[in-house]
Amino acid sequence: MQTKEKKVVIENVSDRYVVMRNGARVSDEEYASKDAAKSEYDHWNRIISRWPDGSKLEIVNLARRVK
C-alpha cells in the first residue's frame, strides 16, 4: 500500500490556515491560504453531510486565533 506524502512549504508566512471542527483542529497540514485549505474543508464537509451530527466546520487563521 502506498502512502501519500503531502508537504506544504510555508516560507515566512504569518498566515497559516487549518480546518477546525467544533473548535478542534482536524487538519494535519497547515495551509498558506484559505483556498489551499478548501480541499480539506470540502472533505470534512462531505463527511458531516453523510453523518450529520451538528458539527460546525470552519477554516481558521492560526496567526489570528484567540487562545
C-alpha positions as CSV (number, residue, x, y, z in Angstrom):
1,M,0.0,0.0,0.0
2,Q,1.4,3.4,-1.0
3,T,1.1,6.4,1.2
4,K,0.6,9.9,0.1
5,E,3.1,12.4,1.2
6,K,1.9,15.9,1.4
7,K,4.4,18.6,2.0
8,V,3.3,22.2,2.2
9,V,6.1,24.7,2.2
10,I,5.3,27.8,4.1
11,E,8.1,30.3,3.8
12,N,8.0,33.1,6.3
13,V,4.2,33.4,6.0
14,S,2.5,34.8,9.0
15,D,-0.9,33.5,8.0
16,R,-1.4,29.8,8.4
17,Y,-4.8,28.2,7.9
18,V,-6.2,24.9,9.3
19,V,-9.7,23.3,9.3
20,M,-11.5,23.2,12.6
21,R,-14.5,21.0,13.5
22,N,-16.3,22.2,16.7
23,G,-13.2,24.1,17.7
24,A,-10.9,21.1,17.4
25,R,-8.3,21.0,14.8
26,V,-8.8,18.3,12.2
27,S,-6.1,19.3,9.7
28,D,-2.8,17.5,9.7
29,E,-1.4,20.2,7.4
30,E,-1.1,23.9,7.7
31,Y,-2.0,25.9,4.6
32,A,-0.7,29.2,3.3
33,S,-4.2,30.4,2.2
34,K,-7.9,29.7,2.6
35,D,-8.0,28.5,-1.0
36,A,-5.4,25.9,-0.3
37,A,-7.3,24.6,2.8
38,K,-10.6,24.5,0.8
39,S,-10.0,20.9,-0.4
40,E,-9.7,19.6,3.2
41,Y,-12.7,21.7,4.2
42,D,-14.7,20.0,1.4
43,H,-13.5,16.6,2.6
44,W,-14.8,17.2,6.1
45,N,-17.9,18.8,4.8
46,R,-18.8,15.6,2.9
47,I,-18.2,13.5,6.0
48,I,-20.5,15.8,8.0
49,S,-23.1,15.7,5.2
50,R,-23.2,11.9,5.3
51,W,-23.3,11.6,9.0
52,P,-24.8,14.8,10.4
53,D,-24.1,15.5,14.0
54,G,-24.5,19.2,14.1
55,S,-20.8,19.9,13.8
56,K,-19.5,23.4,13.0
57,L,-16.8,23.4,10.3
58,E,-14.5,26.4,9.6
59,I,-11.2,27.4,8.2
60,V,-9.2,29.3,10.8
61,N,-6.2,31.5,10.6
62,L,-3.8,30.3,13.3
63,A,-2.0,33.6,13.5
64,R,-5.2,35.4,14.5
65,R,-6.8,32.7,16.6
66,V,-7.5,33.7,20.2
67,K,-6.1,31.2,22.5
